[in-house]
Amino acid sequence: FNARSESACEKASFRRLIPNNRCLMAAEG
């Protein structure tokens, strides 16, 4: 999955991963 850090928590697909202790790696470029 790719997402911007500003909108990752707003998208339903990413929001449901956060409570499950999934790791999101921030990258630039």
Backbone as a chain_set.jsonl record, in Angstrom:
{"seq": "FNARSESACEKASFRRLIPNNRCLMAAEG", "coords": {"N": [[0.836, -1.183, 0.0], [0.449, 2.235, -0.712], [0.514, 5.45, 0.654], [-0.105, 8.862, 1.437], [1.292, 10.516, 4.228], [-0.281, 12.492, 5.349], [-2.889, 11.799, 4.74], [-3.269, 9.14, 5.38], [-4.445, 8.198, 7.786], [-7.017, 8.97, 7.392], [-8.154, 7.475, 5.41], [-10.241, 4.697, 4.892], [-9.197, 2.131, 4.426], [-6.638, 2.208, 5.548], [-7.154, 3.12, 8.089], [-8.398, 0.994, 9.394], [-6.256, -0.726, 9.743], [-4.584, 0.38, 11.643], [-5.516, -0.006, 14.426], [-4.886, -2.684, 14.621], [-2.233, -2.946, 15.09], [-0.496, -2.726, 12.905], [2.335, -1.907, 10.925], [3.258, 1.165, 9.558], [5.361, 2.46, 7.195], [7.096, 5.385, 6.839], [8.13, 7.203, 4.034], [10.127, 9.197, 1.868], [10.105, 10.723, -1.307]], "CA": [[0.0, 0.0, 0.0], [1.111, 3.535, -0.684], [-0.376, 6.523, 1.107], [0.536, 10.054, 1.986], [1.165, 10.551, 5.686], [-1.345, 13.419, 5.725], [-4.215, 11.225, 4.52], [-3.304, 7.709, 5.696], [-5.392, 7.928, 8.871], [-8.362, 9.335, 6.965], [-8.659, 6.473, 4.483], [-10.792, 3.547, 5.608], [-8.321, 0.963, 4.29], [-5.521, 2.344, 6.48], [-7.684, 3.339, 9.436], [-8.675, -0.294, 10.036], [-4.995, -1.4, 10.043], [-3.915, 1.007, 12.786], [-5.802, -0.69, 15.694], [-4.346, -4.042, 14.58], [-0.784, -2.84, 15.299], [0.26, -2.85, 11.666], [3.371, -0.883, 10.833], [3.301, 1.984, 8.354], [6.695, 3.03, 7.039], [7.106, 6.679, 6.152], [9.24, 7.341, 3.092], [10.068, 10.415, 1.082], [10.721, 10.592, -2.606]], "C": [[0.873, 1.236, 0.0], [0.095, 4.57, -0.238], [0.448, 7.697, 1.586], [0.291, 10.076, 3.487], [0.021, 11.451, 6.134], [-2.716, 12.767, 5.635], [-4.331, 9.759, 4.918], [-4.341, 7.382, 6.756], [-6.827, 8.246, 8.482], [-8.973, 8.277, 6.06], [-9.084, 5.226, 5.24], [-9.857, 2.345, 5.547], [-7.142, 1.02, 5.244], [-6.0, 2.484, 7.911], [-7.952, 2.014, 10.138], [-7.398, -1.072, 10.347], [-4.346, -0.874, 11.318], [-4.245, 0.314, 14.109], [-5.236, -2.11, 15.755], [-2.828, -4.068, 14.689], [0.025, -3.113, 14.038], [1.238, -1.684, 11.579], [3.259, -0.149, 9.5], [4.659, 2.655, 8.292], [6.594, 4.334, 6.259], [8.34, 6.764, 5.258], [9.042, 8.616, 2.282], [10.72, 10.162, -0.268], [9.863, 10.022, -3.589]], "O": [[1.921, 1.267, 0.646], [-1.048, 4.569, -0.697], [1.564, 7.534, 2.079], [-0.783, 9.702, 3.957], [-0.585, 11.21, 7.178], [-3.621, 13.142, 6.379], [-5.415, 9.187, 4.801], [-5.049, 6.382, 6.634], [-7.759, 7.833, 9.172], [-10.197, 8.193, 5.955], [-8.37, 4.754, 6.125], [-9.738, 1.612, 6.529], [-6.684, -0.023, 5.71], [-5.339, 2.023, 8.841], [-7.756, 1.909, 11.349], [-7.446, -2.004, 11.15], [-3.632, -1.61, 11.998], [-3.32, 0.055, 14.878], [-5.121, -2.678, 16.841], [-2.201, -5.09, 14.412], [1.118, -3.675, 14.11], [0.978, -0.603, 12.107], [3.175, -0.774, 8.443], [5.062, 3.341, 9.231], [6.065, 4.366, 5.148], [9.45, 6.437, 5.678], [7.914, 9.048, 2.049], [11.742, 9.484, -0.368], [10.267, 9.856, -4.74]]}, "num_chains": 1, "name": "protein.A"}
